[in-house]
């Protein structure tokens, strides 16, 4: 069965700290895709990154970086030198390659609070 | 600007009063989908559409209807809303000819619905 687990419900850090958001997924498909979305207090869902199961290369985008490890079925997200504007709920999501419904399976989200 | 729009953004209604939430995208995407977001449950797919006149149920379709008469529009219809449909609703779209998983879905701003 497909599942995404974000074990950290809430994280609170002080500005400039580094923070890692964990994501563990379950799937039987060999072809799958992983996503991270950000939901700021205004409520919209902002796409951050997409990775496919054949590309385990880590990615860095400014202060954001993602670590994809198939051996542990994890796709963790790190924010370096966090800022107050990073305060949001972050969702990890899974989409299976054979999924005819194109469904995204979301984790429950991690609420990040960055304090000044 | 490429975007997904939803209307209304906020809605308070009473049990049994039919309502429609509109969704429109200007990216010529073939795939569109509706999700609902509830505390502790993340986002769950309600219905999806792979193209005009092609719709199918997601994980939580009970109490909802959809239609896809035009490529850009995908309205969500609640024929007889009940309090358990109080939620935050998101429309999403992606470019997906096959409807299989993997394409990045772009989300609308969300519609907060309260059913009294």
Interface residues (C-beta under 8 A of the other chain):
Chain A: X4 X31 X32 X33 X35 X37 X43 X44 X45 X47 X50 X52 X91 X93 X95 X96 X97 X98 X99 X100 X101 X102 X103 X104 X106 X107 X108 X109
Chain B: X31 X33 X35 X40 X41 X42 X43 X44 X45 X48 X50 X56 X58 X59 X88 X90 X92 X94 X96 X99 X100 X101 X102 X103 X104 X105 X106 X107 X108 X109 X110 X112
